Amino acid sequence: MTAGEAPTTEESGLVRRIAKRASLFNLAGLFIAWALVFAFFTWQIGLSFGGRANVETLFRQTTIVGLASLGATFIIVSGGIDLSVGSVVAFVTVVIARVVQAGHSPWVALAAGVAAGALAGLLNGVLITRLKVGAFIVTLGTLGLFRGIATGLANEQKIDAPETWLNEILATLGKSERWRLLPYGVWFTLGLAFLMSWILRRTVFGRHVVAVGSNEHAARLCGVPIDRVKLLVYVIGGITVGLAGLMQFSRLTVGDPTVARGLELDVIAAVVIGGASLSGGQGSIAGTLLGALLLSTIRSGASQMGLPNWVQDIVTGAIIVLSVTLDRFRTRQS
């Protein structure tokens, strides 16, 4: 193909095959990295780290970040960013606790929590698309906004709610429940991940998300509804954050306006470690979940080894910097 010529069908197919192989290579590398980290901590801590109970705990800890990261993958692939994730999770836990405390059905509380997350995502999307303000600035502002609303709604204290089946979604399995292998919340996260991976890879909307993140100007010329796509990805992100808030409530059993501070950094790190580009146009749902699992494993292992929190922060920060560096390298190579 010479300069100025459109790529042929064969050339386009070759590019897709190369991209697919690169994605598989990245996933394999992530899995090997996680396996090595897991083996290292098992060697240092003992076989208990690799035991059934601890593995279940790792998956439970990964679920909250993993769920929030699913929607964040769409946002980052589209070229956006969301810094309000932690605040929205706290807001959702307070909403769910308030609804349960008022005597409503757990299903109503669940719907209210997810709706609160969706409305938060909708607000972010509207501000970004209508006011034409950068996503970084908008979500930095709503980070404080949603945290403040959560604190006010909770009267600056934790909200204790009556126990319902919502508390069992992410609870530790009892002896009679081990046939399920993992809590319901973990299975739900894996199922949702399969669905969202299919949407991103196989649907017109998914291709539009990638196109907007790759080259917004070119996508607009091709007839892609830019504002609609951006609005939808933030609503999707809000829904998954709402579900993450539900899991946080299930784990804590209270509505806490102070919870999940800094969660947005873990979410962004998981997405970038998973192979997404902060420049947009590239990302993988499977990679994102592996990135979230890798972060959870490192934090759990460091904690069980008795390492102080500041060491864990250094390790996490180093991983984020390394991931961004690899992202820049991949972008230049592409």
PECOR-V863509 format. One record per run of one state. SS is the DSSP state (h for helix, s for strand, l for the rest). FROM is the first residue (numbers start at 1). TO is the last residue. If there is no record, write none. Layout:
# PECOR-V863509
ss: [SS;SS]
from: [FROM;FROM]
to: [TO;TO]
This chain:
# PECOR-V863509
ss: [l;h;l;h;l;h;l;h;l;h;l;h;l;s;l;h;l;h;l;h;l;h;l;h;l;h;l;s;l;h;l;h;l;h;l]
from: [1;9;46;47;51;52;78;85;102;106;131;135;154;159;161;165;169;175;181;184;203;204;215;216;222;226;253;254;256;263;274;285;305;309;334]
to: [8;45;46;50;51;77;84;101;105;130;134;153;158;160;164;168;174;180;183;202;203;214;215;221;225;252;253;255;262;273;284;304;308;333;334]
